[in-house]
Amino acid sequence: MPTPYHLFFDAFFRGMDPERAHGLAFRAIELAGRTPVLRDVVQGALAPYLGRGAGGPGSVEVLGRTFPAPFGLAGGFDKDARAVRGLTMLGFGFVEIGTVTPRPQPGNEAPRMFRELGLRALRNRMGFNNAGAAAAAARLRELRGTAAGRAVRVGVNIGKNKTTPAVDAAADYAACARELAPYADYLVVNVSSPNTPGLRDLQTTAELRPILSAAREAADAATAQAGVPRVPLLVKIAPDLADEDVDAVADLVLELGLDGVAAVNTTIRHELGPGGLSGPPLLGRGLEVVTRLRARLGTGPAIIGSGGVTTVDDARAYLRAGANLVQAYTGFIYEGPLWPSRLNRALAADARLAGTGDGTGAGAGAPARAAG
């Protein structure tokens, strides 16, 4: 049965250019998040669990942090850390910003975002459009300047500039890590977007090892200088990797002592046009990759599962497959502003039923795992 948001989407957004629709919705969320009374009232109604810390039902201890809820927003929606408070206001347990590059870049030419309505999916070729690491760091510094802002869980997804040759990629990732690590709850090295030429070639272990090592070294130096705790470092991989390549990345994570893997990014295995496809078509492969990673990694490193999450059963499936946290983006577009709260409330109810609503639960009966 259509919800009021579905009717609104069909009447207002369906015929609008997807990037323009995104801009309008994003600005509304950003403005609401910067309006204290409105923000607090909305969050109190939709997501009271966000203020309960480790004692909240469904909270998860992972990556050395307490996440107030296991379901969060994937990178790509808020590229520049402009709407973090507005997005958590709606009920996301954490927000991953980015992808952030060292220098500002405009991204690819428009049109670069497309709806695949029959699949309830999105296809994008955005190309890491963002204002650069310094701008994101300034906004995160402002966010962390208040007690409420310090309580918000924020991941930072980092990448290389399009004009940076592959041979110099490690320096770009290190620059981002150095700038952003002091303000992040975790960093994600993104080598899996299909929209920056040659980026996915960096997923081979020979190319990936120096990138991850450089990012780790830069992040550690930055947090030590700032006098803040070490920030966990994860790598984000594509669903299009062969199984043996997934295993190779997992082995590299263990070799380097990284904190985990984010799986998966968009897929290029489609015939719909240029760009990476996200949404329900990714669900099956995403679950396969997470299951394989957990078997290979054991119980130590964390996994953030994403790809095709629309319903609470989708989120539960990722948790059962071995993910510690779950995130999505496309479902937010099609399901609307009440969706993140609805999913996290259901996962919290699962934790209560399982008797793990004391800060150690991961929802749907999945064990919580700590890393880093």
ZAMARGU-4260 file (C-alpha; in steps of 0.2 Angstrom, whole numbers, plus 5000, padded with zeros to 4 digits):
<rodrens>
0) 5000/5000/5000 | 5007/5017/4995 | 5013/5028/5010 | 5010/5047/5010 | 5028/5049/5005
5) 5026/5037/4990 | 5012/5048/4984 | 5022/5064/4987 | 5037/5056/4977 | 5026/5052/4962
10) 5018/5069/4962 | 5033/5080/4965 | 5049/5071/4963 | 5046/5058/4949 | 5046/5070/4935
15) 5060/5081/4942 | 5078/5079/4937 | 5086/5067/4950 | 5100/5078/4955 | 5089/5094/4956
20) 5077/5083/4967 | 5092/5078/4978 | 5097/5096/4980 | 5080/5102/4986 | 5078/5088/4998
25) 5096/5090/5004 | 5094/5108/5008 | 5078/5105/5018 | 5087/5092/5028 | 5102/5103/5031
30) 5091/5118/5036 | 5081/5108/5048 | 5097/5101/5056 | 5104/5119/5059 | 5087/5124/5067
35) 5090/5119/5085 | 5072/5118/5092 | 5065/5110/5076 | 5080/5098/5075 | 5077/5093/5093
40) 5059/5090/5092 | 5060/5080/5076 | 5074/5069/5083 | 5065/5067/5100 | 5049/5061/5090
45) 5058/5050/5077 | 5074/5044/5085 | 5075/5046/5104 | 5087/5031/5104 | 5101/5042/5098
50) 5103/5050/5115 | 5104/5034/5125 | 5122/5029/5122 | 5128/5012/5127 | 5112/5009/5136
55) 5100/5011/5122 | 5091/4996/5114 | 5100/4991/5098 | 5116/5001/5101 | 5132/4992/5095
60) 5150/4992/5102 | 5161/4991/5086 | 5177/5000/5080 | 5180/5005/5098 | 5165/5016/5098
65) 5147/5015/5103 | 5135/5017/5089 | 5117/5021/5095 | 5109/5011/5081 | 5116/4999/5068
70) 5108/5007/5053 | 5117/5022/5045 | 5118/5032/5029 | 5131/5027/5016 | 5143/5039/5008
75) 5137/5049/4993 | 5122/5058/5000 | 5131/5071/5010 | 5148/5074/5001 | 5154/5089/5011
80) 5148/5086/5029 | 5134/5099/5028 | 5119/5090/5034 | 5125/5078/5047 | 5114/5084/5061
85) 5099/5084/5050 | 5102/5067/5044 | 5104/5060/5062 | 5089/5070/5067 | 5079/5058/5055
90) 5085/5043/5064 | 5101/5037/5055 | 5113/5029/5068 | 5128/5036/5059 | 5132/5046/5044
95) 5146/5042/5032 | 5151/5058/5022 | 5160/5059/5006 | 5168/5054/4995 | 5180/5068/5000
100) 5196/5071/4989 | 5211/5082/4994 | 5206/5096/4982 | 5189/5102/4977 | 5182/5095/4960
105) 5166/5097/4951 | 5163/5079/4946 | 5157/5073/4929 | 5146/5083/4918 | 5127/5082/4919
110) 5116/5073/4918 | 5125/5061/4930 | 5111/5054/4941 | 5097/5043/4934 | 5082/5034/4942
115) 5078/5016/4937 | 5061/5017/4943 | 5056/4999/4938 | 5070/4993/4949 | 5068/5006/4963
120) 5086/5009/4959 | 5098/5023/4955 | 5112/5025/4943 | 5125/5038/4945 | 5141/5044/4937
125) 5144/5059/4949 | 5163/5058/4949 | 5167/5063/4967 | 5160/5080/4966 | 5165/5089/4982
130) 5172/5104/4990 | 5188/5096/4996 | 5196/5089/5012 | 5199/5106/5020 | 5181/5112/5018
135) 5175/5095/5025 | 5187/5096/5039 | 5181/5114/5044 | 5163/5108/5045 | 5167/5093/5055
140) 5178/5104/5067 | 5163/5115/5069 | 5152/5099/5072 | 5164/5092/5085 | 5164/5109/5094
145) 5148/5105/5104 | 5144/5090/5115 | 5129/5085/5104 | 5141/5086/5089 | 5154/5075/5097
150) 5141/5062/5101 | 5136/5060/5083 | 5144/5045/5074 | 5152/5051/5058 | 5162/5041/5045
155) 5173/5049/5032 | 5174/5041/5015 | 5190/5047/5006 | 5196/5046/4988 | 5209/5053/4975
160) 5206/5067/4963 | 5202/5063/4945 | 5218/5072/4939 | 5230/5063/4951 | 5239/5049/4942
165) 5237/5031/4949 | 5256/5031/4954 | 5252/5046/4965 | 5236/5039/4973 | 5243/5035/4990
170) 5248/5053/4992 | 5230/5059/4989 | 5223/5046/5002 | 5236/5051/5014 | 5232/5069/5012
175) 5214/5066/5015 | 5217/5055/5030 | 5229/5068/5038 | 5216/5082/5036 | 5200/5072/5042
180) 5206/5059/5054 | 5205/5070/5070 | 5186/5072/5067 | 5181/5055/5061 | 5174/5040/5070
185) 5181/5030/5056 | 5189/5032/5038 | 5184/5022/5023 | 5197/5021/5009 | 5186/5021/4993
190) 5195/5012/4979 | 5179/5005/4971 | 5169/5019/4963 | 5166/5016/4945 | 5165/5034/4941
195) 5184/5040/4942 | 5194/5033/4928 | 5206/5019/4934 | 5201/5019/4952 | 5194/5001/4953
200) 5211/4996/4946 | 5218/5001/4964 | 5208/4986/4972 | 5222/4974/4967 | 5233/4970/4982
205) 5249/4976/4974 | 5241/4994/4971 | 5230/4994/4987 | 5244/4990/5000 | 5254/5006/4998
210) 5238/5016/4998 | 5231/5008/5014 | 5248/5010/5023 | 5250/5028/5018 | 5232/5032/5024
215) 5235/5022/5040 | 5252/5031/5044 | 5244/5049/5040 | 5229/5046/5051 | 5239/5040/5065
220) 5251/5055/5064 | 5236/5067/5063 | 5227/5060/5078 | 5242/5059/5088 | 5246/5077/5085
225) 5228/5082/5089 | 5228/5072/5105 | 5213/5062/5100 | 5211/5043/5099 | 5217/5033/5084
230) 5204/5032/5071 | 5199/5015/5063 | 5203/5013/5045 | 5192/5002/5033 | 5193/4999/5014
235) 5177/4999/5003 | 5176/4986/4989 | 5165/4984/4974 | 5152/4970/4971 | 5160/4966/4954
240) 5176/4959/4962 | 5179/4940/4959 | 5177/4929/4974 | 5196/4926/4974 | 5199/4945/4974
245) 5187/4947/4989 | 5198/4934/4998 | 5214/4944/4993 | 5207/4960/5000 | 5202/4951/5016
250) 5219/4944/5018 | 5227/4961/5015 | 5216/4968/5029 | 5222/4955/5041 | 5240/4957/5035
255) 5240/4976/5038 | 5230/4975/5054 | 5216/4986/5046 | 5200/4988/5056 | 5188/4982/5043
260) 5179/4982/5026 | 5164/4991/5019 | 5155/4981/5006 | 5149/4984/4994 | 5149/4999/4982
265) 5139/5001/4966 | 5139/4989/4952 | 5144/4991/4933 | 5137/4974/4929 | 5121/4981/4920
270) 5116/4987/4903 | 5106/5002/4908 | 5119/5015/4903 | 5134/5023/4910 | 5137/5024/4929
275) 5136/5013/4944 | 5119/5005/4949 | 5113/5005/4967 | 5098/4998/4976 | 5089/4982/4976
280) 5099/4974/4962 | 5114/4974/4973 | 5106/4965/4988 | 5111/4947/4983 | 5129/4950/4978
285) 5131/4962/4993 | 5126/4948/5005 | 5137/4935/4996 | 5152/4947/4998 | 5149/4950/5017
290) 5146/4932/5020 | 5163/4928/5011 | 5172/4942/5020 | 5166/4936/5037 | 5172/4919/5034
295) 5189/4925/5029 | 5191/4938/5042 | 5185/4929/5057 | 5177/4938/5071 | 5190/4953/5073
300) 5189/4966/5059 | 5172/4975/5057 | 5161/4974/5042 | 5149/4988/5036 | 5137/4980/5025
305) 5128/4989/5011 | 5120/4987/4994 | 5101/4985/4991 | 5094/4988/5008 | 5076/4994/5007
310) 5067/4984/5021 | 5071/4979/5039 | 5073/4961/5033 | 5086/4967/5021 | 5096/4975/5035
315) 5093/4959/5046 | 5100/4948/5032 | 5116/4959/5032 | 5118/4957/5051 | 5115/4938/5050
320) 5128/4937/5036 | 5141/4945/5048 | 5140/4963/5046 | 5142/4974/5062 | 5134/4989/5054
325) 5122/4992/5039 | 5120/5007/5028 | 5111/5012/5013 | 5107/5027/5002 | 5095/5023/4988
330) 5082/5017/4999 | 5081/5034/5007 | 5077/5042/4990 | 5062/5030/4987 | 5056/5027/5005
335) 5057/5045/5012 | 5062/5054/5029 | 5053/5042/5041 | 5063/5027/5034 | 5079/5027/5044
340) 5069/5028/5060 | 5058/5014/5055 | 5072/5002/5052 | 5082/5007/5067 | 5067/5005/5078
345) 5063/4988/5071 | 5082/4983/5074 | 5081/4989/5092 | 5065/4978/5095 | 5075/4963/5088
350) 5089/4967/5101 | 5076/4968/5115 | 5069/4952/5110 | 5086/4944/5109 | 5090/4951/5126
355) 5105/4961/5119 | 5097/4978/5121 | 5111/4984/5133 | 5123/4991/5121 | 5130/4974/5115
360) 5117/4969/5102 | 5119/4970/5084 | 5101/4967/5079 | 5092/4951/5072 | 5102/4940/5084
365) 5119/4944/5076 | 5133/4945/5088 | 5142/4961/5091 | 5160/4962/5086 | 5173/4975/5091
370) 5188/4979/5081 | 5203/4991/5082
</rodrens>
